[in-house]
Amino acid sequence: MANDKLKELIVYIASKSDCDKRFGRTKLNKLLFYSDFECYVKFGCPITGDEYFKLKHGPAPRHLIGALNELVGERAVDEIERDFYGRK
């Protein structure tokens, strides 16, 4: 079961990025990382408390896939495939 705070932050970021045609998993990962670590710097604790690990294009929360699967199953978010510079 994924962290509820992580799921809430994913829903919040996704809702704010709804009109951003360049929004995808990489951007989501970067915004989650920035949000958590900016909060840690300012207040001494992260928002989600999730552990991050290194990926090719930047850090990602360890439980991102599980959280996204739960959110899609709960119909809290929709995953849509977009053409991005000729790639899907």
C-alpha positions as CSV (number, residue, x, y, z in Angstrom):
1,M,0.0,0.0,0.0
2,A,1.4,3.3,-1.0
3,N,1.9,6.3,1.3
4,D,-1.3,8.5,1.4
5,K,0.7,11.7,1.4
6,L,2.5,10.6,-1.8
7,K,-0.8,9.8,-3.4
8,E,-2.3,13.2,-2.4
9,L,0.8,15.1,-3.7
10,I,0.6,13.2,-7.0
11,V,-3.1,14.1,-7.4
12,Y,-2.4,17.7,-6.5
13,I,0.5,18.0,-9.0
14,A,-1.4,16.2,-11.7
15,S,-4.4,18.5,-11.3
16,K,-2.2,21.6,-11.5
17,S,-0.4,20.2,-14.6
18,D,-3.6,19.2,-16.5
19,C,-3.1,21.7,-19.3
20,D,0.7,21.2,-19.5
21,K,1.3,19.2,-22.8
22,R,4.8,18.4,-21.6
23,F,3.7,16.9,-18.3
24,G,4.6,13.2,-17.9
25,R,6.2,10.8,-15.4
26,T,9.7,12.5,-15.6
27,K,8.2,15.9,-14.8
28,L,6.0,14.4,-12.1
29,N,9.1,12.8,-10.5
30,K,11.0,16.0,-10.6
31,L,8.2,18.0,-9.1
32,L,7.7,15.4,-6.4
33,F,11.4,15.5,-5.5
34,Y,11.5,19.3,-5.5
35,S,8.4,19.5,-3.3
36,D,9.7,17.0,-0.8
37,F,13.1,18.4,-0.5
38,E,12.1,22.1,-0.5
39,C,9.8,21.3,2.4
40,Y,12.6,19.4,4.1
41,V,14.9,22.5,3.7
42,K,12.3,24.9,5.0
43,F,10.6,22.8,7.7
44,G,12.9,20.0,8.6
45,C,10.6,17.2,7.2
46,P,9.5,16.1,3.8
47,I,5.9,16.1,2.6
48,T,5.7,12.4,1.6
49,G,8.5,10.8,3.6
50,D,9.1,8.5,0.7
51,E,12.6,7.4,-0.2
52,Y,14.0,8.6,-3.6
53,F,16.3,6.7,-5.9
54,K,18.3,7.6,-9.0
55,L,16.9,7.2,-12.5
56,K,18.5,8.2,-15.8
57,H,16.5,11.5,-16.0
58,G,16.4,12.4,-12.3
59,P,15.2,11.1,-8.9
60,A,12.0,9.3,-8.3
61,P,10.0,8.2,-5.2
62,R,10.5,4.5,-4.5
63,H,6.8,3.8,-4.3
64,L,5.7,5.9,-7.3
65,I,4.5,2.9,-9.4
66,G,2.5,1.5,-6.6
67,A,0.9,4.8,-5.8
68,L,0.0,5.5,-9.5
69,N,-1.5,2.0,-9.8
70,E,-3.6,2.6,-6.7
71,L,-4.7,6.0,-7.9
72,V,-5.7,4.7,-11.4
73,G,-7.6,1.8,-9.7
74,E,-9.4,4.3,-7.4
75,R,-10.1,6.5,-10.5
76,A,-8.5,9.4,-8.8
77,V,-6.2,10.0,-11.8
78,D,-6.1,8.9,-15.4
79,E,-3.0,8.0,-17.3
80,I,-3.1,9.1,-20.9
81,E,-0.5,8.4,-23.6
82,R,0.6,11.4,-25.5
83,D,2.9,12.0,-28.5
84,F,5.9,13.9,-27.3
85,Y,8.3,15.0,-30.0
86,G,7.4,11.9,-32.0
87,R,7.7,9.5,-29.1
88,K,5.0,7.9,-27.0
